[in-house]
Amino acid sequence: QNVLQMNAINSNYADPNKLKFEEIKILGMVQEITSITVSQNNVMENSMLNISYNPVEKVAHITGLQLELGKSYTVKWTQQPSVNGRFNCYPGPNPTQEKCEQLGCAWEQVTSNPDIPPCYYSSDNAYSVDKVEYTSSGLSANLTLNSAKTRANENFTTPISTLRLEVKYHLNHMLQFKIYDDQNARYEVPVPLNLPNSPMSTDKERLYEVSVQKKPFGIQVRRKSTGTVIWDSQLPTFTFSDMFIQISTRLASQYIYGFGETEHTMFRRNMSWHTWGMFTRDQPPTYKLNSYGYQPFYMALEEDGNAHGVLLLNSNAMDVTFQPTPALTYRTTGGILDFYMVLGPTPELVVQKYTALIGRPVMPPYWSLGFQLCRYGYSNDSEISQLVEGMKAARIPYDVQYVDIDHMERQLDFTIGTRFAGLPALINRIKEEGMRFIIILDPAISGNETNYPTFSRGVQNNVFIKWPNTDDIIYSKVWPFLPNVQVNESLPEQTQIERYGAHAAFPDFFRNSTVEWWKREILEFYNNPTNPSRSVKFDGLWIDMNEPAAFLNGAIGGCRNDLLNMPPYIPHLGYRSDGLTVKTPCMEGQQYLPDGTPVRHYDVHSLYGWSQTKPTLDALQSATKERGIVITRSTYPSSGRWAGHWLGDNTAAWDQLAKSVIGIIPIGSFLNSQTGADICGFFKDSEYELCLRWMQLGAFYPYSRNHNQKGTRVSHNFLMVVNGWALATHMNTLEKFATQCLIIILLTCRFVEDRTTWEIYEQFLWGPALLISPVMQQNAVTVNAYLPNARWYDYYTDEDIGVKGRFQLLQAPLDHINLHIRGGYILPWQRPANTTFYSRKNPMGLTVALSDTLSAEGQLYWDDGVRIDAYEDGVYLLTSFTANQTVLDIKVLHNGYTDQSKLMFTEIKVLGVPTSVKEVTVSQNGGTIASPHIMNYNGTKKLLTITNLQLELGKEYTVQWS
């Protein structure tokens, strides 16, 4: 063992070329080689040897050898597991050597780095494979537990003795591998995915190949085109029991993005022994604490720039550990292992294929792309009315006004408080002026009212979560206050809840009866059939507190099932020692899927917000007859099919600017929803410079809303002071370019061949063509921006900046955010106005940014902005633009909508025109037509500007210059 003996059995020939063995590859090495000796006739030779080790391929490579052909040598090596290759055998709190050795694992503390696990596996996993059955569309096998190798399980429950593995090659770029107990039914996530009825891949066209290692068990997935192993789970960690399931995989690189929802300090996940928990909770963004959403998906970049993504369809309390091997370990407390892998090969294709799997995002109404304003703490409807008038007087564009729970009677859903009696009339008035209005709804319903139809109808329709095997509703405390009490508002909020909080019941949104009940309550609040003057004509719904959140741990009177609320393994969640009921109801709550299948809240807790989202959008659209928006706090993969998302209760602090981008881009890309953060911060007082820089950045959030906490300084006053500079940019860019692309994306997605972009997170792209480089630091008046390898034009001056493929220090005074347009793209735009209702009537224009090859292209999608299923029904206009050095072609690809405002393109700017232009002509159907345009060519800027055009939207034209 660990010896290569080279014996020259016959040495009667000496090769004249004096051949030597200079390198040796050793295959199947499970541990890294730490030292090598070479000896001849028992005499050790001195030689400078290099050793490399690939843990994924299990290959050691020795170079620098000088072993002469025809002579005998002995090559010996020693192996010692690298600490980076350790896999944690005791992930629970407070590991000790005694506890570790009881599990049959090795113990060695590394004092130089306490994050390295002192308790680690020293033997293989206990499962092996038999009866592998191969088909053209996948494979299946049985996994058998070797009971002799089963480790002691400190309350982790006993590993299941027989498991089933199924691998399905669904599509050429997508596969599924699933491990479950085929002898006993277990909970599986009831979230539908878009899968073919039967696999549609072919062996020739598949991007991947799968192999199963038999003993010990493991799965390996390899990219065919490069041979790169992108999944390799033949590791000692694998175990599968009722309440503790664990699997690890080696990774193809250190570049992993995704998982959430938790606060991070950079886009790429930190691989230095970090563990992140996932379990939905009312937790404001805080480092290492699990927050509102549950997103068990990651995207990985391979060393050659190829990309893939992996979804684990599991909803139980979970954590994931990243280690520098590089490797990843999943630990979940229930369900099954159901993995879906998409192979790009580009990052952008990973996102596209992933969202094809989970569902494309809902089309938002056009008005929701405008600026939105909210505050928790409006004292009455007059304050909101004055705010609207003040914003108009300051000429600050904004589209949407909100009310938080202040508008309700004692925080009861579907009620109007006495201080907001004028709210219905106020909403009607501002809507007549072209604005929109959104109200908040919380899921928890008070059970202490004598005349509250929402609760009584809910009881009648059996909509609330109950204790198992009883007819008793589980009550906790959330926002609703008791009736007939005098609330002392000077007390801390938590004290007010403890003293005055009502018994709050939680609807089970999986139930069909709950969906119908929720729809009725929303419709009646919108229409108020008994008193139409009290109808609240909202345009969107903001669903909060749907993790679900509670203001005490568990239920009034406590929980009843210690095992579910404090399971044998508590993932690395905030307040880990308190179990799973932190700020949420009891895990034993009984829920029912639409088909009547009973499920425990323990299993579906993190799906609560997901289950509320679609019923809310359906009810909203039924009420308004428009597409509207739903904004949800809690999310799960596919929530974006019905709702947008905001990052929750952030803080007015400088570090939150960069963290907001870090939070928005993975959620916006992977969840693929309209996402944003509370501009200027929710908690604490914002200050002028911070709020100004945040408004500049927030103008480019797909969901752009200023929202802050009761008792803090009113941050929209800052907007009036700066006179809406960022919002003017917002109207002049967001509304210009929103129809082209909603998603803000990593530079990596468009420039994956440039490894510098793999680490950048303080800049981002809006669609393919607009680069945003915001100021993220206090007192900074410059930005060290990276300009990837493309032609870039300054958005404000229209000039080619002449910088590509390097960092550049850019000036960024207080009134400036750096924006650059990428050559090769054509951006449609529209003149701004105070609301999108009016801006949609304004003339349009095009910015043509020529590439180095003097070409550009773009598209414009246009519909009425509000119609439900406009795209699906074909009621839209799609126009393409292509340009070269002297010609711009405008083509209509789909003509299913005619705008009533008779819109025209009246201005075209062509950036990067290399030679002087003397004449511009407009033609249609092959013939030149009369046009009253005026042209100007700026030779210094290489800019051609054409104004006074009359090119009707929805018609085809050719514009030529010479």
N, C-alpha and C positions, 0 to 999 in steps of 0.2 A: 504494500500500500504506500502511496506517495513516492514511488520509485520508478524510474524508467531505466532499465538496464539495456545498454547497447553493446552487444558482443560481436566482434569480428570473428566469425567461425572459420573463414578461409581468407587469407590475406596474400594470395599469390599474384594479385594484380594491383599495380599502383597507377591510378588515373593521372595522366600527364597534366590535367587542368587543376590538380590539387583541390578537388572539390571538398566543400565543408557544409555541414548542417548549421545554418545560421539562425533558424527559428523553429519553435515547436508549438503547435496548438494542441491543447488538451481539452477534449469535449466531455461534457457531462460533469463538470466540476461544480459541486453544490456550495462550495465555500471558496473564499478568496485565498490565493497563494500569498503568503507573507514573506517567504525567503526561499532561496534556491542555492544548492551547492552542486558543483560539477567536479567529479574526481576521476583520475585515471590511474589504475594500478594502486588504488587506495591512497593516492596522493591528491589532495584538493588543489584545484586550479583557481588562480585568481582571474576573474573576468568580470567586466561591467555588463550586467544583465538588466534588461527592462522587463517588467511584468505588467500586463494589463489584464483586467478581468471584466467580463460582461455578465452580470448576474441574471439578466433576462435570458440570454442565450446559453448560460452556464458554460462559457468558454474562457479558458485561460490562454494567454498568448505570451510566449517567452521569446524575446529577441535579444540580439547581441551575442549569440553563441558562436563559437569557433570550433566545432567538433569535426575533426578530419575524417573523411571517408576512409574506411579500412582500419580504424582504431577502435578500441573498446572504451566505453565511458559509463559512468553511473551518474544519473541526474536524480537528485533528491529534492523534495520540497516539503515545506511545512505549511499547514493551513490553520488559520484561526478566523473564526467568524468576525467580520468587521462589526463594530458596534452599530454602524449604520444599517446593517442587515438584520439587526434584532427585531423580533416581533413581540410585542408586549403580551405576556401571559397573564398579567394581573391588572386589567384596566380599571378595576374598581378603586375606590379611595383607600389610602393608607396601606400600601403594600408592605409586607414584611418578609423576611427570609423564610420564616416558618410557614406563612400562608403560601408563599411561592412554591416551596418544596413539597407541600401537601398536594399541589396541583401537578407534581412531577416535572417541574420546570427548573431552570438554572437561575442562580442569583449572583449578581455581581454589580455593585454600585459603581458608577462612573462619576467621581467627585468633580471632574472638570465640567460636566454638563448634567445637571440634575434632571433635564428633560428626557435624557436617554433612559429607557425603561430598565430598572435594575433586575426585574423578573422577566425572563424571556424563554421562549420555546427552545428546547434542545433536541426535539424529536419530531418526526413527521406527524401529519394529521392522521386521525384514526379511521378514515374512510377509504375504501378501495372500490374499484369499478368492475362489474361483470356484465355480460350480456349486452354489449354495445350493438345497437341495431342501426344500420346506415340506410338512408333512403336518398333519393335525388334532391329532396327538399329539407334535409336535416338529419338528425340522429337522436337516439334516445338510449338511456342506460339506467341500470339500477346501481345505487350506491349502498354499500354494506359497511356497517360499523364493525370494526375489530374490537370486540369488547375487552380483549386483553390489553389493548393500548389505550383504552378510555381513561382519561385522567380523572382525578377527583374533581367534582364539580361543586364548588362552594356555593350552594344555593342557586346555582345557575340552571338547575333542573337537569334531568338525564338526557343525553343526546339520543335522538330518534334513531332506531337501529337500521331502518331501511328507508331510503329516499329515492326519488325519481328525478332524473335529469332529462330535460327535453331541450333540444336546440333546433330552432326553425330558421331557415334561410328565407326570410320573407321577401326581400328585394335584393337586388344586386349590391345595394349600398347599405342594407339594414338587416340585422339578424337579432334574434331573441334567444336567450338561454335562461331556463327556468328550473329551479330546484325546489321540490315540494314533497310533502308526505302523501303518497298516493293511497295509503291505507286509512288515513283519517283526514276528513275535510278540515281545512284551516281557512282562516280569514284571508281573502285576497282583495286587493284594492278595487273598488267598484267604479273606477274612472275609465271610461271608454277611450280606446286609442284607435287611430285610423290604420287598421291593418288589412291587408288583402284577405279575401275569404280563404284563399289557399296560396302558399308561397309561389312567387312569380319570378324567382331568380333562376339563372342557369349557371352551370359549373364554369363555363367559358367566360361569362361576363361578370361573375362575382368579384368584388374587390377584396374579398377576404377568404381565408381558409381556416377551418376549426379542427383542432385535434384534442382528444381527451387522454390525459395521462391516467393510467389505471391504478397504480399503487406507488405512492399515495395518490389520492384523487386530485385532479386539477384540470382546468380548462385553459387552452391556449388559443388565442386568436391572432392571426398573422395577416398583415397587409400583403397581398399577392405581389403587387408591383415592385415593392422594395424589400420584402422579406422581414420588415420590422414587426416584432412582436408587440402588440398593443394591449394584450391582456394575458396574464399568466398567473393563475391562481393555485398552482401546485406548491402550496406553502403550508406551514404547520398550523396556521390559525383556524382552518376551516372546522366549524362545528355547527350543528343544527339541533336545537332543542326547542321546547315549547315557548320559552320566554327569553331565550338568548340565542341569537343567530349571528355568526361571525364569518366573514370571508375577506381575504386579502388578495391583492393583485400587485405584481410588479408593474411599473409604469414605463412608458417609452421615453420619458424625459421629465425634467423638473417643471415643465410649463403646463400647469393645470389651472383652469379657470372655472368658476362656478360654485355650486352648493350654496345653500342659504336657507333662511334669511338671517344673516349675522353681519355685524359691522366688521369691515376689513380695512387695512391700511394700504393695500395695493391690489391691483387687478389679479395678478398671479397669486395663487395660494402659496403661503409660506410652508415649505416642505421640511422645516427643522423641528420635527416632533411636535406638531400642533394638532390638537383635537378640537373639533367643532361639533356642537350639538344641534340637532334639528327636532323641534317640537314646538308647535305654534303657541305663542304666549304674548300677552300684553306687556311687552318689554321694549321701551324706547331704545333706539340704536346705542349699543354699548359694546365695546370690544369683548369678544369671547362669550357674549350672552346670546342665547337663542332668542329670536325675535318673532315677528308676526307671521311670517310665511314659512313654507316647507318646500324646498326645491332640491331634490336629490339627483341633480344632473350636473355633470361636468363636461367641459370641452378640454381636450389635450392637444397640444402641438407636439408633433414628433420632431426629432432633431433635424430632419430634412425639410421641415415646413409643412408636411402633410398634417391634416387634422382629423380628429374623430371625436365623437361625443358618446357619453354613456348615461343612461337613465336607469336608476333602480326604482321600479314601481313598488314602493313600500311606503306605508304611512304611519307605522308605529314609531314611538320615540326612538331616536337613532343618534349615533355619532359617527364621525369619520375621522380617522387619524392619518395625517400625512407624515412621511418620514423620508430622509434623504437617500434612501436606497437607490432609486426613488420607488416608493410603494405607497399603497393606500389600503387602509383597513376599514371595512364597514362593520358596525355592530348595531343590531336592531333588536327590539324587545318583542317581536311577534311577526305574524304574517308569514310570507314566503320570500324567497329570493327570485325576483323576476326582472332580469336585465334586458335592456334594449340598447343596441350599439349602432350608431350611424357613422359611416365613413364618408367624409366630405367628397373629395380630398381637401378642399379649401375650408378655412374657418367659416366663410360666408355660406358655403354649401352645407356645412354641418348645421348651422342655424336653420337654413331653409328646410333641410330634411327632418330635423328635429321638430320644427313647428308643423310640418306636414304630418308627422306622427301624432303629436298631441292636439293639433287643431290650430288653424290660422287665427290671427287676432281679429277681434270684432272691429268693423269699420266705425270709427268715431264720427260724430257729426262735425261738420266744419267749424262750427262756433266753439267747439271744445279745444281747438288749437289756439284760441285767443287767451289772453291773460285772465286769471280768475282770482277772486279776492274773498277771504274768509277770516273770521276771528272767533275763538271761543271766549265769550264774555261780552257780546253785544247786550246792552242793558234793556233795549226796547226797539220796536220797529222804527221809531223816529230817528234813532241813532243811525240805522242802516240807510234810511232815506237821506239824511244829511250827508252821509258818506258818499252816496251815489251822486248827489248834487255837487259835492266838493271835488270829486274826481272829474266830473264833467267840466267844472269851472277851471280846473287845473289842466284841462285838455290831455288827460292821461287816458290812453286807450285801455279799455277793459271790457270783457264780454260777459263775465259770469260773476254773480254775487251768490254767496252762500249764507245759510244760517246753521249754527251748531245747535247743540241740545238746549241752548238758552230759550229757543222759541217755544219749547214745549211746556205744558203744565206739569211741573214737578218731574221733568225728564221722562214723561210717558209718551211713547211712540203714538203718532197719529192724533196728537192733541195740539192746541194752540193756547199758550199762556196768556193771561190777561194783559201783560205788558206788550204782547205782540198781536193784539186784536186786529190791528191794521195791516197785518202781514199779507193777507190775501189781496187786498186792494193795492198794496205796494208792489207785489209781484206783477199784478196785471199792468200796472203803470209802467214799470221799467221794461217789461216785455214789449209794450207798445213802442218803446224807444229803441228797440232792436237788441236789447240785452236778454240774458237767460238767467234762470235761477235754479239752484240745487239745494235740497234739504238733506239733513242727516237722519238716518235710522239706525238704532241699535237693536240687536236681536232679543235682548232680555226684556220680558214683559212682566209688569207688576201684577201680583196676585192678591193685593190688599184693597182693591177698589170695590165699592158697592155698585157702581154703574160705569163699567168700562167694557164696552162691547168687544174690544180687541181681545181681552183676556177671556171673557165668558164664551165668546165664539170659539176661541182656541181650546178651551176645556171641552166644549160640546163636540168639537171635531177631533179631539184626542191628538193634539199637535205637539204637546210638550214632552220633553225627556223625563222618564220616570225611573224610580228605583226598580231593579229587576224583580220579576215575579210578584209585583204589586200593582196597584192602581194609583200609587202616590207619586205626585210630581216632585222632582228634586228642585229645591229652592236654594238659591244663594243670594248674594247682594251685589247689585251693580249700580246703575245710576238712578233708577226710579226712587223717589221719596214717598214716605207714608202720607196718607191724606190727613187733613185736620191737625197738623202739627206746625208749630212756629219754628222755622229753621233758623238757627243762629249762623249766618253766613260768615261771621268773623272767625269761626272755628276752622282748623285745618280741614281740607276736603275729606281726608280719610276719617277723621273724627265725625264729620257730618254724616258720612255713609254709615258708620257704626251706629250712630244714634238714631238717624232718621231713615235709613235705607229700608225699602220695602222688601218683601219676599219676591224674588225675581225668578221667573221660570224661563227655560230655554227651549225654543221651538226646535223640533227635529226636522230640518229642511230636506232630509232624504224622503220623508213620507209624502205620498201623493196628497194626502189630506192637508198637510202643512203648506204645500205649494199652492193649493187652491185657497186656503185661508189667507195666506200672505198676499196673494193677488187681490183678493176681495178688500183687504184692509187698505192696500195702496190705492186701488181704484176709488174706494169711498172717500179717502182723504183728498184725492184729486178732484172728484166730482161733487162730493157732499150732497147726495140726493135729497136730504131733509132740509138743507139750508145752503143753496148754491152760492150765496154771497160769502160763505165760509170755505168754499172750495179753494184748495191750494194748488195752483197751476204750475207745479215744478216742471223742470225740463230734464233733470237728472237726479240720481239718488246716490248718496254717499253712505256706504254701509261700513260702520265702525264696530270695534269691540267684538269682532266675530272670530276670535281665535278658538273658542269663545272666552271672553274675559269675565272675571269676577273680582270683587273687591275683598273677598276673603278666600282663604284656601279651602276648596271643597264646597261643602254645603252647610247651611244653617243646621247646627246640631252634629256636624261632623260626617265623615264618610264611613262606610260599613265594610269595605273589602280591602283589608290591609295589603293583600298580595298584589292587587291591581294598582293601588295607589302608591305603593312602595315596592315595586317588583324586585326580583333578585338582583338584576343589574339596572342601575340608574345611569343612563348615558351622561356624558359631560354637558349637563345643562346648567343654567344659572340656578343657584340655590339648590344644588344637587342633593344635599342632605335632607331637604324637605320633600323629596319625592316628586311625583308628577302633578300634584294638585295645586302648585303655586299659581295663584291668581286665576284659577279656573275650576269648574265643577268637578265632581267625583268621577273617577274613571269607570265605575261600575254602571253608570247611567245606561239605560236600555234604549237603543235606537233601532229603526227598521228601514231597510232599503226599500226602494219603490216596489219591488216584487214581494215584499213582506218578509224577507229574510232578516232575522234578528242579528244585530251586531252590537258589540260593546263600545261605549264611548272610548274606552282604552285603545281600541283599534282605529277608530275613525275620528278621533279628536282633531287631528291636523287637517281633516277634510271639512271641518265645520264651515269655514268661510267659503270654500269651494262649493259646498252644497247649497249655500245661500245665494250664490252669485247669479246663476242662470235664472232661478225663479224671480229674482229681483229685476233683471233685464226684461224678462218676458212680461212682467207686470207693468213695468215702466212703459214699454212700447205699446202695450194694450191700452194704457191710459192716454198717452200723448199722441199716439199714431205716428210718432217719429222715432228715429233710431236712438237718440238720447245717449247718455253715458251713465254707467255705474262705476263708481270708484270704490274699491274694496281694500281693506287693510290686510286681511289674511288671504293668502294665495297658496295654490298647489299647481303643479304642471297642468296646463290647459285652462286655468282661470282666465287667461287672456282672450279666450273665445267669447267671453261675455263682459269683461270688465277691465278697467285700468287699475292702477295701483299707485299709492304714494308711500314714501318710506317711513311714515309714522312720525312720532313725536320727537323730532330732532331738537338740537339746542343751537342757540345763537352763538356760535363759536367758530373761529377761523378754520379749525381742523375739519369742520363739518362740510366745508365747500368741496374739498377734494373727495372726502368720503361719500358725498352725495353722488358724484359721478361714478365712483367705484360701485356704489349701490345700484344706481339706475341702469348702467349699461348691461350687467349680467341679467338683471330682472327683465329689462326692456328687450334684450336680445333673445334670451333663452325662454322666458315666459312670453315674450313677444307682445307686450301690452304697452299701452300708453302710460308712461311712468314718470314720476317727478318726486321732488322733495319739497318740504315746506320752505319756501324762499324767505330768507332773513332769519329763519329759525323759529321753532315753536316755543321752547322753553327759554326763559331769561330775556333780558332786554337786548335788543339788537342795537348796534351803533352805526353811525352814518356811513363810514367807509365800508364796513362789513356788509351792510344792507345794499349799498350801491354795487359793490362787486358781485354780490349774490344775485341782484336783479339782472346784471349783465349776463351772468352764467345762466340764471333761471329762465331767461328769455329763450334758451335753447333746450330746455326740458320739454319733452313731448307733452307732458302734463305740467303746465306752468301756473302754480298757485302760491300766493302769499297767504300764510296762515300762522297765527300765533295764539299764545295762551292768555287766559284771563289773568289780569293783574300785571301783565307786562306792558312795556311801552308799545304804543300802536305803531307798528313798523310801516304802515302805508302812509304815515305822515312824511316819512323819508321820500316816498315816491313823489309827493307833491313838491317837496323841496327841490329834488333833482329834475322835476318837470318831466318825469317819465322817459328819460333818455333811453334806458334799456328797453322800455316798452315800445318806444318808437322803433328801435332796432327789431324788437320782437315782431311788430307788425310788418316791418320792412324786410324781414328775413323769414321768420317762422311762417307767416301767412303766404309769403311768396313761394317758399320751397316746400311747404308741408305736403302739398299734393304729390311731390316727387318721391319723398321717402319720410316716413315717420320715425324710423329707428335712428337713434344715435348709436354709433358703433365704434369699436376699438380701431385704432389705426392698423392693428394686426390683421383685421379682417380684409382690408384692401391692399396691404403691403406686407403680406406674410413672408415674402422672400427677403425682407429687410429685418434682420433679427433685432435691430435697435427698437423697432416698434413693439416687440414682444413684451417690453417692460414699461411702456409709456402709459400713464394713467391720468396725467394732468392736462391732456389734450384729447380731443375726440373728433370724429367725423360725423357730420350730419348727412346721411345718405352717402353717396360715393364722392361728393364733389365739394362740400363746404367744410373747411377745417377751422375748428374753434380752439383758440389758445387763451383761456381765461387767466386772470390773476387769481392766485389762490393764497397768497401770503399778505399779511398786514404790512402796510407802508411800502409795498413794492410798486414801482413805476416802470418796471421792465419785466419781460417774460423771456426765458430761455427756451424757445420753441424749437421743436424738431420738424423740419420740412422733408417729408419722404421724397423718394426719387420720382418726381413728376414736375410738371410746369405749374407754378403757383402765381396767382394774381392777387394783389391787395384788393380786398373787397371795396374799400372806400375810394382808392385812387384809380382802380382798373389797370394798374401797371404790373407787368411781369417783374417779380422781385428778384429774379436771377439767382435764387438759392434753391438747391435740391440736395437731398441725401445728407444733410448735416444739421446741426443745431445752429440757431441764429438768435442773437439777443435782439428782441423787438421792444420798441418803446410802447409803454402802456400807461399813459397818464390816467387820472381818475375817471375821466369821461370817455374811456376808450377800451373796447375789447377787440383783440386781434382776430380778424376773420380773413381767410384766404380761399379763393376759388381755384379748384383744380382744373388745369387745362384738359380739354377733351370732353367737356360737358357743357350742356346748354340748360340754363335755369330759367324757368318761367317765373314771373313775379307780377304783383298787382299793387297799385298805389294804396297806401294805408288810409285808415279812417279810425274813428273812435271805437267802432265795433266791427266785427267781421260781417255783420248784416249789411253795413254800408260799404265796407271795403270790397265786398263781392260784386258791387255794382260799378266799381271803378275800372278805368282802362288798365290793360295788361301790358306787359313787356317781356322781352327776352334778353338774357345776358349770355352771349355765345363766347365761351372761353376756349380759344384754339389751343390744341396740344402742340408738342414739338413737331408733329407731322402735319400740323395745320388742319386738323379735323376736330369735330365735336359732335355730340349727340345728346338727346334728352327726350323726355316724354312729359306730357301733362294729362293727368286724370282729372275729370271735372264732372260733378253731378250737382244735384240741387242742394247738397250739403246735409240733408235731413232724412231723405227717403229710406225706409227700411229695405234692405236687400236690393239696393240700387244696382250694385255690381252683378249680383246673382240674376237679377231680372233684366239685365242689359240696358238699364236706363242711365247711361253715362256716355260721356264723350272721352275718347282717348286719342290724343294727338301726338305724333312723333316729330322730332326736329333733327335734321342732320345737316352738317355744314362742312365745307372745306375752305380752301384759301379764298374763294371768290363767290361761293354759292351757299345759300341757306334754303333747304327744302322743308316745307311744312306739309305733312301728310296726315290725313284722318284715318286712323286704324279702326275705330269703332264710333259710329255716329248714332247713338241711341238717346241723346239728350240735347235739347236746344235751350240755352239759357234765355230767360225772359228779359234780361237786361241788355241784350244785343251787344255783348262784350266784343271788344276789338283789341288786338295788339297795336299799340300806337307808338311804341318805342322799341328799338333793337340796338343793343350795344354789342359790337364784335371786338373782343380783346385779343391782342397779339397779331393784328394784321400787319404783315411785314413791309408792304409797299404802299405808296400813296394811292388814295382812291379819289377818282374824279367824278364818277357817275354811279348811281344806284338805280336799278330798274326792278319793277315788280311785275310778275307774269302769273297767269292763271290759265289752266287748260292749254298750255303751250303757246299762248299769245301774251304780249305785253299789254298791261292795262294802265289806265290813268291813275296816278297816285300823287297826292299833294305833299309828299314827304320832303323833309329837309335833311341834308346829310352834312356831316362834319368829320374830317379826318385829322387826328392829332398825331403828327409824326413823332413827337417826343414820346408819347405814351403808346404808340402803335395802336391807337384806339379809333374805331369807326363808330360813330353815333348817328342813328337814323331816327328822326322824330316825325311827328305829324302823319304817321302811317294810319291806314284804315283797313287792317287785315282782320276780317271777321272770324271770331272763334267758331270753329266747326267747319271752316272751309280750307281748301288747299291752295297754297301759294308757293312760288319760287321767288326769292329775293337774290338779286345778283349785283355784284359790285366790280368795278374795274377802274 
